[in-house]
Amino acid sequence: MTTDRSEDYGAPLAGLPLFSQQVSSVAAQRDVVRPLTSVAHLSTVGAPIGRSLDWSLVAALRAQASEQLSQAVAADRGRLDKTAQEELGRTIVLDLIEATVADRVNAGMAALPGSEQDALARAVFDSLFRLGRLQPLVDDDRVENVIITGHDNVLLELTDGSLVDGPPVADSDAELIDFLVFLASRSEVNARGFSEAQPRLHLRLDGGSRLAAAAWVTPRPSVVIRRHRLMEVTLDDLVERQMLSPVAASFLRAAVRARKSIVISGSQGAGKTTLVRALCAEIDPLEAIGTFETEYELHLHELGRHRIVHPWEARPGSGERGADGRMAGEFTLDEALVDSFRFNLARQIVGEVRGKEVWAMIKAMESGTGSISTTHASDAVAAIRKLVTCAMEAGPHVTHSLATSKLASTIDVIVHLDLRTITEGGRSTRRRWVAEIIALDPGERETGYATTHVFAPDLDGTAVPAVLPDAYRALTSYGFDLNTYLAQQEVRS
């Protein structure tokens, strides 16, 4: 990857609504303040905030706004819902900006241009209700990952694979940590602890982004925010993006419809979650689905494609561990899965598998519902070894042979995604594609399983037809394009 150190990242993005449409500028020539005319359409989404913003003023205005809002909520005895609080917050912010501008003019100071009023209002609102100084970065569709290793060391990974410097996200590391603690604790439905006793944080953000953070165990606070750009996506969409071939898409589509249990493997950022969403789009809209995730990432319950989606999210708990080794309030994916068997589900989708949650995946697949999961691995066969290791983390009672036999008897198909960064002419681009698809069966005594490359990597790394087990010929009744598969297989041989 190349690092572009240009300073124009903070330039406004055309077409995005600005606070300045509602916050009128000061007519410096006349030393007057124009009245604010509307707050109904005050937007919190805008261009990245410039580096010159006075963040001490933002903090002061945020404190005033927070106090006024708290008093209003208390006076209303907590009856204001989140939307009403945000609308009230907008009004408070605009009033404070107007008062600030008036005070500056009365004191003989230079008036704030409309653009600065706009940026100031947005920053105060974001610090109250959104992600503060992180919000403009998350709002920018050019940004795929925000990488922070200290409050003033910020890199933005753009969708084309290039890296650009980002603005500081706090005035100090301590301020950044304080904000992360606040962010973790303010969730209304699934608050999470972040402290010296719990130095790691995994959190879903409004809009579907995922935040991972660590502090106290790293030299400086480390944060990565991953934006999910493709939410409503289908296999045909991925074919158009050249992520997989039409015949590979037809195989996967048929495998989902035939209720095969599928694992998606790949490196970080390879597009595993995106592929899972595309596979889930092939599930009948009337099937009842349950999703099981440590943090919501699939968001099937928000996409509206399926009528019945029951989403479960694990909760890490807080405080000291009890005699049973559990923290107060802890809720595991395994518990969620047990509960789900009373919900008349047709599918149980376990999200990312990183450790002991592999047993929730195995239970879902043993129920025969055609489950789908993801895991990190370097190739499809390595994914099996990774999942065996995850299963053995459950304790000494889980032997290698037990874990292997369970996985071999429950997983039907493993799809591996590859990710490469290609630099040409000084510019980096990222390419993601399906590199291989294997069928998994119980078998060989030495390994405990047998694999067949249904699609194997070609010379350019893309998955092409290889060997089709006889059992998978029946997928033609679910839409698998067997004739094209056999024709391409013959050409390759």
N, C-alpha and C positions, 0 to 999 in steps of 0.2 A: 504494500500500500504506500501511497505517497502522502505526504503531509503538506497541505496547502495553507500557508500562513497569511493568506490575504485577509484584509480587515473589513471586507465588504459583506461578511456573513450577516451582520446586524441590519442590513438594508431591508426596508419594508417589502413585504410580499404583495404584489398587486392583487386587488380584488378582495382583500380581507377587511372586514369592518373595523373601524377604529373608534376608540373612546372620543377622539376629537370631533366626531360627528355629533356628539351630545355635549362635550365640554367645550364651550366657546372660548376662543383665544382673547387675550387682553389686547386692547388697542393702545399700544404703548404711546403712540403719538398724542392721545387724548388723556392718558392717565386715568382711564375708567375701566371698570369691570363689566363685561356684558353678562346679563343674567343667563343662567342655565335654563334651557327651554324644554328639555325632555330627558327622562331617564328610562323610558319604557324599553328602548332597544339598546341599552348600554351593553356593549359586547366585551366578553373576557377573552376573546380569541383575537390575536393580532400578530403583527410582525415581531420578531425578536427585539427585546428591549436593548437599547444602545448601551454602550459601556460607560457613558458619561452621566447616567442617572444618579441622583443624590440618594444613596441607599439609607443614609442616616435619616433623611427626611421621610423616606418610605416607612422606615421603622417607627418613627414618631407618629405619623399619620395612622399607621396600622394600629398602634396602641390606643390612640384616641377612638378610632372606629370600633375596635374590639370592645372598649369600655361602653360606648354608647349602645352597641348592639346587645351586649350582655344585659344592660339595664332594661332595654326594650323587651328582650325575651323574658326576663324575670318579671317585668310588669304584666306581661301577657300570660304569666304562669305556665310557660312552656308550651303554649298551644300553637306557636308558629312552627310550621314544618320547614324542611330544608329549603324548599323553593321560596317560601315567604321570607325566610331569613336572608336569602341571597338578594331578593328584591329590595328588602329594607337596607341591606348592606350597600347596594348600589346607590341608593339615595343618600345614605350617610357619607359614602366616599365622595360623591359629587359635591355635597355641601361642604365637606372639609377642604376639597380642592379649591372651591370658590372662595372660602374664607382665607385660605393660604395665599391665593393670588391677590386678594384685596389687601391683606396685611402687608405683602411685599410692596404693593403700589403705594399704600399709605406711608410706608417707611422710606419711600424714595428709592427703593431697590429696583433693579431691572425687572421688567415684567417677564413672565414665563410665556414663551411662544405656545401656540396651540398644540404643536407636536409634543412638547415636553409635558404639557398638562395631560395630554392623552396617555403618554407613557407612564406618568406618575399615577394617574387614576387606575390604569390597568395593573400596575405593580402592586398598589395597595390592595385592590380587590383580590388579586391572585394570592397575596400573602394571607388574606383572610380565609378564602374559600378553596383555593386551588393549591398549586405546588410552588407558590412564591416565585423565586427567580428561576426555577426549573421550568415553569409553565410555558414560556415562549419556545423553549427547545422542544418540549413534547408536542406543542401545537404545530410545529413546522414539518410539513410532509416531506421535506428533503432529508430529514434526520431519521435514521434507522436505529442508531444506538447512541446514548449519551454515556460517556466514560469519564468518571471523576476519580482522581487520586489526590485528593486535597481540594480545598475550596477554590483555589485559584489555578488548578491544573486540570483543565477540562478539554476533552477532545470529543468532537462530533463525527460519528461515522455516518456518512451520507449513503443514500440508496445506491449510488454508483460505485461504492466501495472506497471512495476517497475519504481522507481525514482532514478536518479543518479545526483550528483552535476555536474553542468556545469561550464565552465570557465567564468570569468568576461567578459562582453560584451562592456565595456568602462572603462576608468580610473577614471571616476567620474559620479555622477548622472547628473550633468550639461552637460557633454559630451554626455551622452546617450540621454538626451532631445534634444540637438542640432542635433544629428543625426536623431532622429525621425522627427523633424521639416523639415530637409533636405529631408528625405525620402518621407514625405507627399507632399512636394511641387514640387518634380522633375518629377512627372508623366506627360507624354506628352499629355495624353488624358483626365485625370480626377484628376487633382491636388486637394489636400485637405488641409485645414488649420489646424494647431495645435499650439495653443498659450494659454496664460492665459485666453483670451476671448473665446477660443474654446478648452477646456481642455480634449477633448476626440477625439480619432482617430480610425477609422475603415478603413482598407486598404487591397486591394488585392495585393499580391506580384507576381512577375514573377514566373511561375511554378505552380501557383494555390493555394499557401498557403494564409492563412488569418491572418492578424495582427490586434489586438485590443490593444489600449494603453490609459492610463490616466496619467495625471501629473497635478501638481498645486492643485488638489483637493484630492490628496492622499499624505501620508507622504513621499513616495519616488515614482519615476516613476514606473508604473506597466505596464507590457507588456505580452501578451500571443500570441504566434504564433501557429496556428493550421495547420498542414500539412495534405493535402488530399492525402492519399496513394492509394486509389482505384478510379481511374478515369474511365477507360474503364471496366465497370462491368455489369453483367447481373443477372437476378434472379437465373439462374442456378448456377452462381458462388457463390451466397449467400447461396443457398441450400448446396453446397459443404462445405461451411464454417460453416454450421449448424446454420445459422442465422434464417432460417425458414424452414418449412417442404415442401416437394414437392407439397402436396395438397394445402397448403397456397399459394405457389408460383403460382400454376395454377389458383387459385381464383384471385390473384392480376393481373396476366397477362391478364386474361379475362376481369377484371374490367377496365384496361387501354384501351384495344381494344374496349370495349363497350362504351368508352368515359364517364366513371363515374368520378366524381370529387372527388379527394382523398386528405386527409390531413395526413401527417406523424407527429406524436408527439413523444416526448421522452426528456430525460435530455440532458444536454450539452455533446457532445462527444459520443452520443449513436449510431451514424451512420445514422442519418436522411438524410443528403445530399447524402450519398452513396446509400441509398435505392431509393431516387428520381432518381438518375442516372440510376439505374437498371430498374426502372419502365419506364423511358423515352426510354430505349433501346427497349422496346416493341412497341413503336410508329412506324408506317410505315415510312421507310426512305424518302418517297416522300412527307410526310405531312410537310407543312410549319409551323415552330414553332417559337414562340416569348417567350423569357425569360425575366423576370423582377426582378431585384435584387438590393439591396442596395450596395452590392459589388459582383462582379462576383465570384461565387463558383461552379456552375454547369458545366460551360465550355462546354456546348453542342456544341457551335459554333467552338470549337477547336478539338473536338473528331472525326469529319468526318463521323459519323454514319448517319447523316441526311443531305440531300442536301441543305435545306433551313432553316437556323436558324438566326433569327434577335434578337441579345442580347441587351437589354436595361439595363443601370446601372444608378442608381440615383446619383445626385450630390448635396452635402449639401449646396453649396453656401458659400459666405464669406462676411465679413464686417458687417456693421450695418443693421438691418432690416428696410425695407421701411415701408411706410404707410399701405401697405397691409400685413405687418407681415412677408414678405419674404426677405431672404438675396439675394444679387446680385448673379446671376448665378445659383440659386437653380433650380434643376430639380427633380421633384418627380416621384415616381412610378405611381401615379394616372395620371399624365400628359403623361407619357410614354404609359400607357395603352390606353388612349384616342387616342393618335397618332397611336397606333398599329392597330386600326380598319380600317385603310386605306391600310394595308399591306397584305390583303388577307390571314390571318393566319388560319391554321386549329386548332392549339393549342396555348393557352396562359398559360405559366407556371410561376406563381409568387413564388419566392423563400421563404426565411424565413420570417415569420410574427412575429414581435415583438411589433407592435403598430398600428398606424393608417393605415399602408399599408394593413391591413386586408380588407379595402374597395376596394383596387385594386384586391385582391384575390376574393372578392365577385362578383365584376363586371366581372372578367374573368370567374368565374363559372356560372354566370347568362347567359353568352353568349352561354352556352351549349357546350363548346369545350373540356370538360374532362380535367380540369386543375389539377395541382398538387402543393401542398404547404407544408411547414413544420412549426412547432411551438414547443415551449418548454412547457412541461406539465408532470405531474406525472403519469397520466394514460389517457386512451382514452376519458372518460367522462369529466375529468378535462380539457382536451383540449378544449372542447366546452365552458366551463366557462371562460377559458383563452381568447379565441377569442372574446367572448362577452365583456369582459373587454377591450380588445384592440379596439373593434369597438366603445365603449362608449367614448374612448379618443378623438374621433373626435369632441366632443363638446356636450353641454347640449341638443341639438336637437335630439341626438341619445339616445333613451330610451332603457332600458333593454329589453323590449318586442320587440321593433323594431329590435335590434341587434340579438336577439334570433331567431325571425321568419326568418330573412334574412339568417342566417347561417343554420337553419334547412331546408330551402327550396333549398339551393345551394350545401351543402356538401352531398355527397352520402356515403362515406366510410372514417373512421378514422383508421389508423394503428398505434399502439403504440409499440415503441421499448424500451426494458429494457437494462440496463447496470449494470453489477455487477463486482466488483473486488474480486477475490477469492485468499486467501492466503493459500498455502499449503507448508509445509516444509520450511518456511521462505521465500518463493518466491511468488510474486504476479502475477496473470494473469487477464486479462480483458475478459469478455464475453459479447457479444451483441446478442440479439435475438428479434424476433417479439413475443411480449407477448399477444397481443389481436388485433382483428379486429372487429370493430363494424359498423353496418349499421345505418345511421341517417335519420330520417324522421320527418316532422312536426307532432305534436301530442298532447301529454298530456297537459291539461290546466295549470297545476301547473308549469311545467318546460318550456313548449312551444315546446318541442321536445320529440321524442321517440327513444330509442336506442335498438338495437338487437345485442347480441354478436354472430356474425357469427363464430368467433374463440375466445375462452375464455382461460384464463391461466390454465394450468394443474398444478398438484402438484409441478412440477419442474419449473413452471413459463412460460413454452413454450406454444404457441398458438395451441390449438387443436379444431377440429370441435365441434360446440355447437348447434346453432339454425340458420337455413337457411331460410330467408324470401322467400316466393313464387316468388316474383319478380326477385330474383337472380338465380332462376333455369334456366332462359333463358341464363345465361352466358355459358351454355354448348356449345352454337353455336360459342362461342369465345374461346373455348379450356378449359373451366373449367372441372376438373375431378370430376364430380358429384358422380359417383359411389364410388370412393375411399372416398370422403367426407362422404357419407351416411354410408359406412361401418365403418369408424372410429368413426362416430357419434354414431352408434349403440353399438360398443364395449365400448365406454366411458359411455353410459347410463346404 
